[in-house]
């Protein structure tokens, strides 16, 4: 059984953002910018995990991944504004 490169890279992204999210949540000082950054990072973890699953199982239902795509991009835009 071979694992697709997409599965590996999205899983690595999910793991990296999970680590960043843990760091953000443990050092959060109660400010709005920190909360927005942590929220965007957590949504990115969920999105990358969904994309890794979708890369591993091509017949998977695509709606959750598409909704997470919209959600994580919106969260990053809100954080940046």
Secondary structure as GFF3:
##gff-version 3
##sequence-region A 1 81
A	DSSP	alpha_helix	5	26	.	.	.	ID=ss1
A	DSSP	alpha_helix	32	56	.	.	.	ID=ss2
A	DSSP	alpha_helix	63	80	.	.	.	ID=ss3
###
